[in-house]
Amino acid sequence: MKTEYDLSKMKSRKNPYAVKLKKSVTMRLSEDVIGYFKQMADEKGVPYQSLINLYLRDCVANHRKIDISWQTTP
């Protein structure tokens, strides 16, 4: 192996994994929701934010939709 390498002639290219990087977002979540995921994360031995990401990724992969319909009183 060389002690020095000449990188001046090297061509640059875009990072092929840049598309898969995570984006930081700010969300307001209820304390009970955070507590639920923290407890489950402790049981599974993973960070709770990763667990929330995995859960949301599963929702995307399975095209889960939430039914939000407000009942009206007659």
N, C-alpha and C positions, 0 to 999 in steps of 0.2 A: 504494500500500500504506500502511496506517495505521502511525503510529509506535507506537501503543498499542492493545491489544485488551482488551475487557472479557470476561473468561472466567468471571465470577462466576455468570452465568446458564446456563452450559453444563452439560448433563446428563452424568453419568459413565456409562460402560458397560464391560463386561468386555472384556478383550483377546481378540479372536477367534483369535489365534494361540497362546494360552496352552496349548492342548491339544497343540500340536506342539513345545513346548519340550523340550529334552533334560533328563534327570535325571542328576545325578551319583551314581555308585555306586563302591564299592570292590571290586575283584576281585583275586584272587591268581592270576597267570598265570606259567607257567614262563618262564625266561629265553630258551629257544630259541623259544618261541611269540612273545614280544615281539620278539626279534631278527628272526624271519621277517617279521613285519608291518612292522617298521621298515625293513628292507631293501626290501621291496616298495613301501612308502610313499615312500622316497627315489627309487626308479625312476619312480614315477608322479607325484611332486611334490606329494603331499598329506600332511597330518599322519597319523601312524600310528593315532591314536585314531579319526580320521574313517574311515580305511580299515577298521578293525575294526568300526565301527558300520555301514558300508556292507555289509560281509560278513554281519553278523548280520541286517541288514535284508533282504538277499537270501534268507537262510535262512527268514525269516518269510514273505516274499512267496511263496516257492516251497514252503512247508510241508515243509521238509527235516526229517527225523527221523534221529537218530543211533541206531545199533544197538549198545547196550551189553549184551553177554551174556558172562558170564564162563564160560570153559570149566572144567568139572570133570574132574579126573583120576580115572579108574576105579580 
